């Protein structure tokens, strides 16, 4: 999808979390690396070693370049191509800097600790990647609403308690891959939810304050080894069911699709997962 063709899609509430940064790139041409770096410098964006974050072009021979995650951790350089996946990654860094720095730090730690000669990604790195690519942060002061996600009770959350959900639970899209998918959403799009119980006055704060709080809490979660022990510590969430994010979900029958809105883990597992927060 061309840059100019996507402008109308940015109006979707699924992009509300990154809205402030999106507005800096509302022109008709693809954002340049210089423009991204200007934004990075403006907010003093850094990695976990306090090195300035810089968005850089790919090397001609990426097979000879430093590993992507290692390069971010050791130099602050993020290889950025002219495509949606990398653009939304930049938006993710600008919006959730603490979480992204935590992901980078943990990848670096885990890669350094991995036994030499072993192949494949560890479960912990899988969890980091699932959140990085497909994460959505879900905040509510009402534990029962969060439990509907833990227990895969989509009818209760999005149909029976729809009015309550629209008022008392907020969804902040954080994964850059799922952001890209929402440019042209299709039934089956599923994110990995980090569920956060917040104080009653959380939504009375400004949007900026909300983002700062959930970013800080998500970063702490990502730095916790217990959080990274299982991919099931992130809750699958069919995000096209979120009110306002997909026109078809205004009809209650939309949620009758059992293939998309699946049943899931047992209550015992969900309880164990919630205890890791």
N, C-alpha and C positions, 0 to 999 in steps of 0.2 A: 504493500500500500504506500503510495506516494505521500510525502510530508503534507502537501497542501490538501490532500483528500482526507487526512485524518483530523483536521482541525475541529470539525463538527463532532467527532467522536469524543473529544476531550471533555465535552460537556457532561458526559455521564457521571453520576455520583460515585461510581467506582473509583474515579480518579481524584476524589476530594482530598485524600490524604496528601497527595503530591501537588495539589492545585496551585499553591503559592509558587512553586518552582516551575510548573508548567507555563504559567503566565509570562515568564521571562522569555519563552520561545514560541511566540504566537505569530511569527512572520510567515512568509510563504516559501522560504527556503530552508533546507536542512540545517540544523544548528552546527556550527563549526566547533572544532576542538578549542579554539581560542575563546569562543563564547562560553563553553562549558567551564573552561579554566578560570574565566573571569568570575563566574558564579562561585566556583570553589574557593578562590582567593577572597572573595567578598565575605564569606562566612568562615574563613580560616579553617577549611576542611583539612583534617589530618588523619593518618592511620594511627594504630596503637602505639607506634614509636614516635609520635608527634612529627612525622615527616609530612610535608604538604602533599595532598592528593593532587595528582596531575593526570589528566586524560590525554593519552598519547596514541599516535597512529600505530598500526601493526607493523612489525618488521617484515621485510620482503620474504624472509624465510623464517616463519614462526617455529619450525622444527629445531632451529638453532638458538632460539631465544630462551630466556629464563621462564620457568613455569609461571603461569598466569598468577596464581595465588601467592607464590613466593615473591614474585616481582612487586606485588602490591605491598606485602609485608616488609620487604627489604629496601624498596626505593620509593614507595608511594605512587608509582606509575600504574595506571590502569589502561590496558590496551583497549581501545575503543574504535569500533568500526562504524561506518555510516549505515546503521540499521536500527530497527526498533528495539531489539533485544538489548543492545548496548546503550541506546539512548535512555531506556527506562532504568537500566542499571545506574546510569549517572543521576537520574532523578531520585533513585533509591538512596544513593550516597548523600545527596543534598538534603533529603527529607529525614532520613534515619541514620545520621552519621555515627551514633554510638553503636547501634546494632551492626552496621556494616564493618566498623572497626573491630568489633568483637568477633564477627565471623572471620575476618582476615587473620586476626591474632590466633584464634583457635585452629584454623586450618594450618597456620605456620607451626604451631606447637605440635599438632598431631602428626604432621608430615615429618617433623624433626624427630619425633619419638618413635615413628614406625620402624620396625626392625629392617635393617638393610637387606635388600634382596627380596623382600616380600612384595607381592603385587596386589593390586585392587585397593579400593577405598574401604576405610573402616566404617563401622556403623555410625560412629560419632560424626565423621565427615559427611556421611549421607544425610544425617539430621540437619547439619548446617546448610547443606546444599538444598534440601527440601524447603527450608524456610527462605533461603536466599532467592530461590527461583519461584517458589509458589506460595510464599507466606501471606497470611492475612492475620492481623492482630484484632482480636475481638474483645471489647471492653464492656462490662456491665456491672452495676451495683447489685443486680438481682441474680443470685447464684442459680436460681431455678431456670432462668433463661439460658445461662451457660450450660447447664446440665442437659438441656434439650439437644445441644450440639454434641456433648459427650456421649449421649445415649442414642444419637441418630434419630431423634424424635422430630422429624421435619414437619409433619402435619401439625403437631402441637405448637411448634415455634412459629411457623410461617403462615398457618391458617387459623387455628383456634386462638392463638395469642398474638395475632399479627399487629394489632394496634399497640399492644404493650411492647412488642419487639421493636416497632418503628420508633418508639419513644425512649426505650430504656436499654437498648443495646446498640452499640456502634461498631462498624466494621471498617478497618483501615487497611487497605490493600498495600502490601509491603514487598511482594515478590516481583521481580522485574519480568520474568517469563510469563506469569499470569497476567501482568499488566498488558503485555503484548497481545496475548490471546483475547483480551477484552476489547481490543480494537475491532475484532470481528468475532464476537462470541458465538459459541455453539453449545448445544445441550451436551453435557458431559464435562464441562470445565469444572475442575475441582481444585480448591486451594488447601493448604495445610494451615490450620488455625492454631494460634497461640492464644489461649483463653486467659484473660486477666480480670480478676475481681477488683473493682475500683470503689472508691468512696462515693457516698451519695451525692456529693457536690462536684464530682468530676466533670460532668457535662456543663456545669455552670462556668467552667473555665473557658478561656479563649481557645480557639482551634490550635493556635501555636503552642499554648501551654499543654493541651492534651497530647499533641504529638511529642513534645519533649518528655512528658511523663511516660508515655507508653514506649518510647524509644529507649529510655533509660532502663525500664523494667525488662524490656525484651533483651537488651544487651546483657543484663545480669542473668537472665534465663539462659542465654546462649553460652555464657561463660561457666555455667554450672555443669560439671561432668555428669551429674545425675540426669539432667535434661537430655543429654546427648546419648544416653544409654540405649534408647530404643526409638525407632521412627514412629512408634505409636504414641509417643509423648506429644506429637502434633496431631491435631484432630482433623480428619477429612471434612471439608465443608463444600458442598455444591453451591458455589457462589451465585449462580444464576437464580437461585431461590431468594436472594436477599431483596427485600422490597425496594423498588426503584432502580435496580440494577439491570433488569431485563423485563421488557414490556409484557411478555407472555405470562409472567408470574402474577399478574393482577387477577387472573382466573384461578380459583382454587383447584381446578382440575389439573393445572400444570404440575401440581405436586403429587399427582397420582402415578407418575412415571417411576415405578419401583426400580428400574435399572439406573436411573439418575439419582433418585433419592433413596438410597439403599439403607437397609438395616445394617447394623455393625456390631461393634464389640459388646461384650457383656457389661452389665453395670459394675461388676467387680473390677474389670479392667479399667473402666472409665474412672472409678473411684481411685484406683492406684495411680492413674495418670494425673488426676487433679492434685494429688498429694505431692507431686513433684514441682508444683508451681512455686 
